[in-house]
Amino acid sequence: RGAPCQPICGMATMSTTQILGLFGGVVGGIILRLIMAVIKARTTTFKTPKGLRRKVDRHEVKADEARDCTRETFREKKLPKDIDYVVIGSGMGGLYCAALLARTGRRVVVLEQHYVAGGCTHTFEDKGYEFDTGLHYVGRIEKYKNLLDLVSGGGRSVEWEKMGEAESGHVYDEVKLGSDPGHKFRSGEKSYVEDLVAKFPDEREGIEEYVRLCKKANKAADLYFFAKLFAKPIQWLVKTLLCGEYLQYAEATTASVVNKLIKDPKLRAILCGTFGNYGLTPEKGSFVIQAGIVAHYMDGGYYPVGGSQEISKALIPTVEAAGGAVFVKADVTEIIVSGNKTRSVRVGGECKDGVWSGGVVVTAKEGVISAAGAAPTHQLLAPTVRPKLGWDQMLADVTTSLSHVYAFIGMKGTGEELGLHSNNLWVLPGGVDAAGDFKFKGPGVDETDKSMYLKEGENPWSGVNDGDKDEMLLFLGFPSEKDPSFKTRFPGKSTCCIISSAHPEWFERFYDEAAGPIAAKARVNQSGKRKNEEYGEMKKALETKFLSAMYRHYPKLEGKVDYVSIGSPLTNKYYLGRNDSYGLEHTPARYSGALDMMRPKTDIDGLWITGHDVGSVGIVGALNSGIMTAMAITKYGIWDLVVAKRNIIEDLMEMDKADSPDRKSKTI
């Protein structure tokens, strides 16, 4: 008891200098280990992706041509056992994510409410004519063909045809302002610049700077989006400290950027002439999405040989090879959440007083992936659960996009006989106003007429396009000319797709209210609108206007039309489960932070999100979101992406290369 206390390990006798030296040594050792780990990570070639459970031979079973894998009808008894993930929606985001997860050995079931899989990549055939519905062209095919080949199975591979004729420089888009001659965009940056300079010789400096900024803004977006894979605090730090240049472009409208660079109002309009790809005029849309569109198509447009349905036909065998399945006519009505956890969805059933029951409950061991879009996903949750998702403010700040009316037209005669081309034609009515700006005009072009034409008998297109000039924004494309196989599959025939802008609100009065609120149910009852006399008259009037415009630009087609089908936002609702065309609007608010919460991993345990609301617009935007969600699920994070410079795509490619030494590695 009387003995003095002995110093523990001699620490009491160490000087301050010694303590600091010891501390510095420890810190130095940690830093050295970290440096060595970084060097090792940077110099290591990873032979398998993270989270690989088993290797799946996606080509072992060849695709059965007698069985259409895109039309496998849902039955409870068909469900595989031990499902790892269930995916809502078979659009590009959902299907690509499912195929990637299948390649890592996960059993995935995809549920599609339509009668055919593929979302906006699906095609339909009617009375001897085949039409695409959402994929009209894709750019950067050297990248995206490799990405699709990576998850294609059953011995399938999607081939692509470059749009336009070689002798004319592979024109992919033609933009016509009012009655002016059209400007044709040819493949390649040099052609893009020089063709515009030839018409506007005093604007070279502005044109070149515009192209430079488009490429720069497009590249700057990568870090912002992939930061959604990081923990929320790190995502915030990356955005705040490292995304300043990106945010500068995201917060700007397209008009604000273009107007500083270009003096001629018609040149400004031509540069922005394909804004229909995302549905907002230059005054409303974020420059980031405009820059992405320009950069994406700079080297030309491509179209899948055999039609866009070939994509889902190639990806589904990979899902099936891992023990999963893709089912159609599987109308998911509810994401079932208990506490703050979900592993199940309900297919079918009935809703009474806001509560769903019955139907078939599909359960996965690990989680639910919604590829239905932000607003539809929100609606699939019970009202009491939605606040847990934390999206209420986001959906208030960024609303859903506009929609379209469209015509599918079948004609007798080949493309050569009818004088058709494979490039798209954008017809943009409008003119230069008193302020010296070009203003695009036409029903549904912007929000100025959104609250009009809502009452019975009111028609947005009354008196429009009845004369000899264009008064509607129009997109005209010829799928039969884009796809070289069409000529042998449908000899002596040609097809045209015409699209014009429209607001979903104009069509809500035609919805069959007996089916329930239009925003709350995925599937619209078709019979109500088909029996509505006013709706039928509106469609017939649109048919006349569309045909008149088509004959004006392609006079040889008059007298050759054999088939016409008109679609509307209600058609979207029935077949795609949503009224809009582009998900949440592509405004500066969307791209500068309002959608920071649209991360692949949500705040509800087991609920994941993919699709173009996670990424950006279109087929390619949805595909990239599928990659992001698959990487989030397989736990690719900041160390992998930033330090080790690895990702699920390149890891899978290295695995394929290792399994097949004679196969050349492809670079994305």
ZAMARGU-4260 file (C-alpha; in steps of 0.2 Angstrom, whole numbers, plus 5000, padded with zeros to 4 digits):
<rodrens>
0) 5000/5000/5000 | 5014/5012/5004 | 5024/5008/4987 | 5024/5022/4975 | 5013/5020/4959
5) 5024/5014/4944 | 5022/5024/4928 | 5013/5014/4915 | 5024/5009/4901 | 5036/5023/4906
10) 5024/5036/4898 | 5025/5048/4913 | 5044/5049/4911 | 5043/5054/4892 | 5046/5071/4887
15) 5034/5081/4876 | 5046/5080/4862 | 5046/5061/4863 | 5028/5060/4864 | 5026/5071/4848
20) 5039/5060/4840 | 5030/5044/4844 | 5013/5052/4838 | 5022/5058/4822 | 5029/5041/4819
25) 5011/5033/4821 | 5004/5046/4809 | 5018/5044/4797 | 5016/5025/4797 | 4997/5027/4793
30) 5001/5039/4779 | 5014/5027/4772 | 5002/5012/4773 | 4989/5023/4764 | 5001/5028/4750
35) 5006/5010/4748 | 4988/5005/4747 | 4984/5018/4734 | 4999/5013/4724 | 4993/4995/4725
40) 4976/4999/4720 | 4981/5010/4706 | 4993/4996/4699 | 4981/4981/4702 | 4971/4974/4687
45) 4955/4968/4695 | 4950/4951/4687 | 4932/4951/4695 | 4919/4964/4700 | 4916/4968/4718
50) 4902/4957/4725 | 4904/4943/4713 | 4894/4928/4719 | 4896/4916/4705 | 4901/4917/4687
55) 4886/4915/4675 | 4889/4909/4657 | 4877/4920/4648 | 4879/4912/4631 | 4878/4894/4637
60) 4860/4893/4631 | 4857/4901/4614 | 4842/4912/4612 | 4826/4902/4607 | 4820/4910/4591
65) 4803/4901/4593 | 4801/4909/4610 | 4799/4928/4612 | 4808/4931/4629 | 4801/4949/4629
70) 4783/4942/4631 | 4784/4930/4645 | 4767/4933/4654 | 4768/4934/4673 | 4761/4919/4683
75) 4764/4917/4702 | 4769/4899/4698 | 4783/4904/4686 | 4792/4914/4699 | 4810/4908/4703
80) 4814/4903/4721 | 4827/4913/4731 | 4825/4930/4721 | 4839/4942/4726 | 4831/4958/4719
85) 4814/4962/4711 | 4815/4976/4698 | 4799/4987/4694 | 4799/4991/4675 | 4809/4984/4660
90) 4815/5000/4653 | 4833/5003/4649 | 4838/5008/4667 | 4829/4993/4675 | 4834/4980/4662
95) 4852/4985/4661 | 4854/4986/4680 | 4846/4968/4681 | 4858/4961/4667 | 4873/4969/4676
100) 4867/4961/4693 | 4864/4944/4684 | 4882/4945/4678 | 4888/4946/4696 | 4878/4930/4700
105) 4862/4938/4707 | 4845/4931/4703 | 4834/4946/4698 | 4815/4946/4693 | 4809/4961/4682
110) 4791/4965/4682 | 4784/4975/4667 | 4766/4981/4667 | 4765/4982/4647 | 4763/4966/4637
115) 4780/4967/4630 | 4797/4971/4639 | 4809/4985/4634 | 4800/5001/4640 | 4804/5015/4627
120) 4815/5002/4617 | 4800/4991/4613 | 4793/4990/4595 | 4775/4986/4590 | 4769/4978/4574
125) 4751/4981/4567 | 4744/4977/4550 | 4760/4972/4543 | 4770/4988/4549 | 4783/4989/4563
130) 4786/5005/4573 | 4799/5010/4586 | 4791/5020/4601 | 4805/5029/4610 | 4822/5025/4603
135) 4825/5036/4588 | 4844/5037/4587 | 4859/5034/4599 | 4876/5042/4598 | 4894/5037/4604
140) 4890/5020/4598 | 4909/5014/4600 | 4905/5016/4619 | 4887/5010/4620 | 4889/4995/4609
145) 4902/4988/4620 | 4891/4992/4636 | 4877/4982/4628 | 4888/4968/4622 | 4894/4966/4640
150) 4877/4961/4646 | 4870/4953/4631 | 4866/4934/4632 | 4860/4919/4622 | 4873/4922/4608
155) 4864/4938/4604 | 4873/4955/4600 | 4865/4971/4595 | 4872/4978/4578 | 4870/4996/4574
160) 4868/5006/4557 | 4875/5023/4555 | 4862/5036/4550 | 4863/5046/4534 | 4872/5041/4518
165) 4891/5041/4517 | 4892/5052/4502 | 4883/5066/4510 | 4893/5065/4527 | 4881/5054/4537
170) 4867/5067/4541 | 4858/5063/4557 | 4848/5078/4561 | 4840/5092/4550 | 4833/5107/4558
175) 4820/5118/4549 | 4815/5135/4556 | 4798/5140/4549 | 4799/5141/4530 | 4818/5143/4529
180) 4828/5129/4521 | 4834/5116/4533 | 4851/5115/4541 | 4858/5097/4540 | 4870/5091/4554
185) 4883/5080/4548 | 4893/5067/4558 | 4910/5074/4565 | 4915/5090/4575 | 4923/5097/4560
190) 4908/5095/4549 | 4897/5102/4563 | 4907/5118/4564 | 4912/5121/4546 | 4894/5118/4540
195) 4887/5132/4552 | 4902/5144/4548 | 4898/5142/4529 | 4880/5149/4533 | 4886/5161/4546
200) 4904/5166/4542 | 4904/5180/4555 | 4900/5168/4569 | 4915/5156/4569 | 4922/5161/4585
205) 4906/5159/4594 | 4902/5142/4586 | 4919/5135/4590 | 4917/5141/4608 | 4899/5134/4609
210) 4906/5117/4604 | 4920/5118/4616 | 4908/5122/4631 | 4896/5108/4626 | 4910/5095/4627
215) 4917/5103/4643 | 4900/5104/4652 | 4896/5086/4647 | 4913/5080/4654 | 4911/5090/4670
220) 4894/5081/4674 | 4903/5064/4677 | 4909/5068/4695 | 4893/5076/4700 | 4882/5060/4696
225) 4894/5047/4702 | 4896/5056/4718 | 4878/5049/4721 | 4887/5033/4725 | 4896/5040/4740
230) 4890/5043/4757 | 4879/5058/4759 | 4892/5069/4768 | 4905/5064/4755 | 4893/5068/4741
235) 4889/5085/4748 | 4908/5088/4750 | 4912/5083/4732 | 4898/5094/4725 | 4903/5109/4736
240) 4922/5108/4733 | 4924/5099/4717 | 4909/5102/4706 | 4910/5121/4704 | 4913/5121/4686
245) 4899/5109/4683 | 4887/5119/4693 | 4891/5134/4683 | 4884/5126/4668 | 4870/5117/4677
250) 4863/5133/4684 | 4863/5142/4667 | 4849/5140/4655 | 4854/5136/4637 | 4848/5153/4631
255) 4859/5162/4643 | 4875/5153/4637 | 4871/5153/4618 | 4865/5171/4618 | 4882/5177/4625
260) 4891/5167/4611 | 4880/5170/4596 | 4873/5186/4589 | 4862/5179/4575 | 4845/5174/4582
265) 4842/5161/4569 | 4859/5153/4572 | 4855/5152/4590 | 4839/5143/4586 | 4848/5131/4574
270) 4860/5127/4588 | 4846/5123/4600 | 4835/5115/4587 | 4835/5098/4594 | 4828/5104/4611
275) 4814/5092/4608 | 4826/5078/4614 | 4822/5084/4632 | 4807/5094/4630 | 4811/5112/4636
280) 4814/5127/4626 | 4832/5136/4628 | 4824/5148/4640 | 4819/5135/4652 | 4831/5120/4650
285) 4848/5118/4659 | 4863/5120/4648 | 4870/5104/4655 | 4857/5094/4646 | 4859/5103/4630
290) 4877/5101/4631 | 4875/5083/4634 | 4864/5081/4618 | 4876/5090/4607 | 4891/5081/4613
295) 4882/5064/4612 | 4877/5065/4594 | 4893/5075/4588 | 4900/5060/4579 | 4883/5054/4571
300) 4868/5045/4575 | 4865/5026/4575 | 4850/5014/4575 | 4849/4996/4580 | 4848/4984/4566
305) 4832/4974/4567 | 4824/4988/4577 | 4825/4994/4595 | 4817/4978/4602 | 4833/4969/4598
310) 4840/4977/4614 | 4828/4969/4626 | 4830/4952/4617 | 4849/4953/4619 | 4848/4957/4638
315) 4834/4946/4644 | 4844/4930/4641 | 4858/4936/4653 | 4845/4939/4667 | 4838/4921/4664
320) 4855/4913/4663 | 4857/4918/4681 | 4841/4910/4686 | 4830/4926/4685 | 4816/4931/4674
325) 4807/4945/4665 | 4788/4945/4666 | 4776/4956/4657 | 4758/4960/4661 | 4764/4961/4679
330) 4756/4977/4685 | 4765/4982/4701 | 4753/4992/4712 | 4762/4994/4728 | 4779/4993/4735
335) 4776/4985/4752 | 4785/4994/4767 | 4786/4987/4785 | 4793/4999/4797 | 4807/5007/4786
340) 4811/4991/4776 | 4805/4984/4760 | 4808/4967/4751 | 4791/4965/4742 | 4780/4972/4729
345) 4762/4968/4725 | 4756/4963/4708 | 4738/4967/4704 | 4726/4967/4719 | 4713/4980/4723
350) 4713/4997/4732 | 4700/5002/4745 | 4701/5018/4755 | 4719/5020/4749 | 4724/5002/4755
355) 4730/4989/4744 | 4726/4970/4746 | 4725/4954/4736 | 4735/4951/4721 | 4752/4942/4721
360) 4766/4948/4733 | 4783/4945/4726 | 4797/4945/4738 | 4816/4946/4736 | 4829/4942/4749
365) 4839/4958/4747 | 4828/4972/4740 | 4817/4981/4727 | 4824/4991/4713 | 4811/5004/4705
370) 4814/5009/4687 | 4797/5017/4686 | 4803/5035/4688 | 4803/5047/4703 | 4784/5052/4703
375) 4777/5034/4699 | 4788/5026/4713 | 4782/5039/4725 | 4764/5034/4721 | 4768/5016/4723
380) 4771/5019/4742 | 4758/5021/4754 | 4754/5039/4759 | 4761/5036/4776 | 4777/5029/4770
385) 4781/5043/4757 | 4788/5055/4770 | 4802/5042/4774 | 4808/5043/4756 | 4811/5062/4758
390) 4806/5067/4741 | 4791/5078/4744 | 4801/5094/4742 | 4810/5087/4727 | 4795/5083/4718
395) 4788/5100/4722 | 4803/5109/4715 | 4805/5099/4699 | 4788/5093/4691 | 4786/5080/4678
400) 4789/5085/4660 | 4778/5088/4645 | 4771/5074/4634 | 4768/5071/4616 | 4755/5067/4603
405) 4761/5056/4589 | 4757/5047/4573 | 4763/5030/4567 | 4761/5030/4548 | 4763/5015/4536
410) 4766/5018/4518 | 4766/5007/4502 | 4783/5009/4493 | 4801/5007/4497 | 4812/5022/4504
415) 4820/5023/4487 | 4803/5025/4478 | 4797/5037/4490 | 4813/5048/4492 | 4815/5045/4510
420) 4831/5047/4521 | 4837/5040/4537 | 4840/5057/4546 | 4828/5065/4558 | 4819/5081/4553
425) 4815/5094/4566 | 4802/5107/4560 | 4802/5122/4572 | 4789/5136/4569 | 4793/5153/4576
430) 4801/5169/4572 | 4812/5183/4578 | 4803/5195/4590 | 4805/5213/4593 | 4819/5210/4605
435) 4829/5201/4592 | 4826/5183/4599 | 4820/5168/4590 | 4804/5162/4598 | 4798/5144/4595
440) 4779/5143/4593 | 4766/5130/4593 | 4754/5120/4605 | 4763/5113/4620 | 4780/5120/4616
445) 4781/5129/4633 | 4771/5131/4648 | 4761/5146/4642 | 4746/5136/4637 | 4747/5122/4650
450) 4732/5128/4659 | 4722/5131/4643 | 4710/5119/4633 | 4705/5109/4649 | 4686/5110/4646
455) 4675/5100/4635 | 4676/5105/4617 | 4692/5115/4618 | 4706/5109/4606 | 4724/5115/4607
460) 4726/5111/4588 | 4710/5120/4582 | 4715/5130/4567 | 4733/5125/4568 | 4742/5117/4553
465) 4727/5119/4542 | 4735/5130/4529 | 4751/5128/4519 | 4764/5132/4533 | 4770/5123/4548
470) 4762/5129/4565 | 4766/5114/4576 | 4783/5108/4582 | 4786/5092/4573 | 4799/5078/4574
475) 4799/5066/4558 | 4808/5050/4558 | 4808/5035/4546 | 4812/5019/4555 | 4811/5009/4539
480) 4826/5019/4532 | 4836/5019/4548 | 4836/5000/4549 | 4843/4991/4534 | 4835/4975/4539
485) 4817/4982/4537 | 4818/4981/4518 | 4819/4962/4519 | 4808/4960/4534 | 4794/4971/4527
490) 4797/4972/4508 | 4789/4986/4498 | 4784/4995/4514 | 4790/5011/4523 | 4786/5018/4540
495) 4786/5036/4548 | 4784/5042/4565 | 4779/5060/4568 | 4779/5068/4586 | 4773/5084/4592
500) 4773/5092/4610 | 4757/5091/4621 | 4753/5093/4639 | 4746/5079/4649 | 4733/5090/4657
505) 4724/5092/4640 | 4719/5074/4640 | 4714/5071/4658 | 4696/5074/4655 | 4696/5058/4643
510) 4702/5047/4657 | 4690/5034/4664 | 4688/5040/4681 | 4680/5023/4686 | 4698/5016/4685
515) 4703/5028/4699 | 4714/5044/4700 | 4725/5046/4685 | 4741/5049/4695 | 4738/5034/4707
520) 4736/5019/4696 | 4749/5013/4683 | 4737/5006/4670 | 4724/5017/4662 | 4707/5009/4657
525) 4708/5011/4638 | 4689/5008/4635 | 4684/5025/4643 | 4694/5035/4631 | 4690/5024/4616
530) 4672/5027/4618 | 4674/5046/4620 | 4667/5054/4605 | 4677/5070/4608 | 4693/5061/4610
535) 4690/5051/4594 | 4687/5068/4584 | 4703/5075/4591 | 4713/5061/4586 | 4706/5061/4568
540) 4709/5080/4567 | 4727/5077/4573 | 4729/5063/4559 | 4724/5076/4546 | 4736/5089/4552
545) 4751/5076/4554 | 4748/5070/4536 | 4747/5087/4529 | 4764/5091/4537 | 4771/5075/4531
550) 4766/5078/4513 | 4772/5096/4514 | 4790/5090/4517 | 4789/5074/4508 | 4777/5076/4493
555) 4780/5059/4486 | 4771/5051/4500 | 4754/5058/4496 | 4743/5044/4490 | 4754/5031/4498
560) 4748/5030/4516 | 4741/5013/4520 | 4740/5014/4539 | 4739/5028/4553 | 4738/5026/4572
565) 4737/5041/4583 | 4744/5041/4601 | 4742/5054/4615 | 4748/5056/4633 | 4735/5043/4638
570) 4743/5031/4627 | 4759/5034/4636 | 4750/5031/4653 | 4743/5014/4647 | 4759/5007/4639
575) 4773/5015/4649 | 4764/5019/4666 | 4766/5037/4665 | 4759/5052/4656 | 4775/5062/4653
580) 4789/5059/4641 | 4805/5064/4650 | 4802/5061/4668 | 4806/5075/4679 | 4809/5092/4670
585) 4827/5095/4664 | 4828/5113/4672 | 4843/5121/4680 | 4835/5117/4697 | 4835/5098/4693
590) 4854/5098/4688 | 4860/5110/4701 | 4854/5101/4717 | 4836/5098/4718 | 4838/5080/4713
595) 4853/5077/4725 | 4841/5065/4734 | 4838/5055/4718 | 4852/5043/4724 | 4852/5024/4719
600) 4851/5020/4737 | 4836/5027/4746 | 4832/5031/4764 | 4821/5016/4765 | 4830/5000/4768
605) 4830/4989/4753 | 4823/5001/4741 | 4834/5006/4726 | 4831/5018/4712 | 4836/5018/4694
610) 4831/5026/4677 | 4833/5043/4669 | 4827/5052/4684 | 4843/5046/4693 | 4854/5051/4678
615) 4849/5061/4663 | 4837/5060/4649 | 4834/5046/4636 | 4839/5028/4633 | 4857/5032/4636
620) 4854/5042/4652 | 4843/5027/4658 | 4857/5015/4654 | 4870/5025/4664 | 4858/5025/4679
625) 4857/5006/4678 | 4876/5006/4679 | 4876/5018/4694 | 4863/5007/4703 | 4871/4991/4700
630) 4888/4999/4707 | 4879/5005/4722 | 4871/4988/4726 | 4888/4979/4724 | 4896/4993/4735
635) 4907/5002/4723 | 4912/5018/4732 | 4924/5032/4733 | 4939/5021/4736 | 4935/5011/4720
640) 4930/5025/4709 | 4942/5039/4714 | 4957/5029/4721 | 4958/5012/4713 | 4950/5019/4697
645) 4940/5003/4695 | 4921/5001/4691 | 4909/4987/4688 | 4910/4989/4669 | 4929/4987/4667
650) 4930/4974/4681 | 4918/4963/4671 | 4928/4966/4655 | 4944/4960/4664 | 4935/4945/4670
655) 4929/4941/4652 | 4946/4944/4646 | 4954/4932/4659 | 4941/4919/4655 | 4944/4921/4636
660) 4962/4925/4633 | 4960/4926/4614 | 4947/4939/4616 | 4953/4957/4614 | 4950/4969/4629
665) 4938/4983/4624 | 4940/5001/4631 | 4924/5011/4636
</rodrens>
